[in-house]
Amino acid sequence: MLRGCERLQFSVIESYRENGKVKHRTLAYLASLPEDCIKFSWRVVRFWDTCDEKLERFPKNERLRLIARIEAEIPRPDEETYADGRKMNSLISKVELAMTQIKNLT
């Protein structure tokens, strides 16, 4: 875990009025990414995979609008980078699973 770094967090927030006061509620937390990790393609791929999964519940026009806003901050990787990032994420998941299994043995 990275400590002391800035994170880019993406959520869908709804504003509304209640008794004349403006209030906000989170409709969906999409994903976050430490700013320092934008240079790591596997982290960006994991970020976008998480966003895409959570955005599926929104109507197409809303989903496309949200994607455009997110892509302005964190560009979507190209197909080759996506493939490499997914391979790396798969390896990382296997290592994390092995570490958990070893930890449970002790």
N, C-alpha and C positions, 0 to 999 in steps of 0.2 A: 504494500500500500504506500502510495506517495503521500507525504505529509508536507504541509506548508505550501501547496501549489494551488493555483487557480483552476477551477473546474468550469467547463461549459456545460450547463444543465438545460435540458429542453423539456418543457412541460406545456400542456395545453391548459390555459387558465380562462375561466369565464368570469366576467365582471357583471355584477347585478346590483340593484338597489334594494335595500331592506330598511323600512322605516326612514326613507330619505337619505340613508348613508350608503356610500359605495362599498361593496364587499366583493371579495374574490373567492373562487373555489377552484381547486385543481380538478380538471376533468380527466387528465391522463398525464402520468409521468412517462416520458418517452425514453430518455437515456441521458447519460452524462459522460464527459470525457475530460480528463485533466489536460489543460492546455499544452503542457510539456509532452503529451503523448500523441499529439496530432502528427508528429513526424514518424510514428510507428504505424506502418500500414495495417498490421494485424489488429491493433487497437481501434483504428478507424473502421475497419471491416466489421469488427464486433459491435461497435457503436451503431453502424448503419443497419446491420442485421437486426439488432434490438429495436431500433426505430421503426424499421419496415414492418416488423411483426406487430408492434403496438399500433401502428397507423392503419392497419388493415380494418379496424373497426369503424373508421371514419368514412363518410361518403367520398366518392372519387374526387369531386371538385375540391372538397375541404382537404383531403389527403394531399393532392397536388399542390395546393397553396402552402400547406405546412412544409412539405418537402422542399419547395423553392426557398422558403425562409431559412430552413436548416442548412441547405446547400450553400447559401450565402456565407455561412459561418464555417462549415466543415464540408468541403467539396467531397462528393461521392467518388470513390476510387474507380479507375477504369477496370475492365474485365480481367486483365492479366493480374493487376494488383489484388483484385477481389479473390482470384483463385489462389494466389500465394498467401494472402491473409487468412483464408479459410483453412489452408493446410497448416499454417502456423497455429491457428486457434485449435485445430484438432489435436496437434501435438501437445499444446499447452494443457488442454483438457485431460489428456492421458497422463501427463506428468502430475497434474493436480490430483487426479484420482489415485495414482500410485502413492503420492505423498500422504494422502488421507488414509489409505489402507495401511501404510507403514506406521503412521501415528496411532492408529487404532490397535496395532499389535503391541505397542509398548504400554 
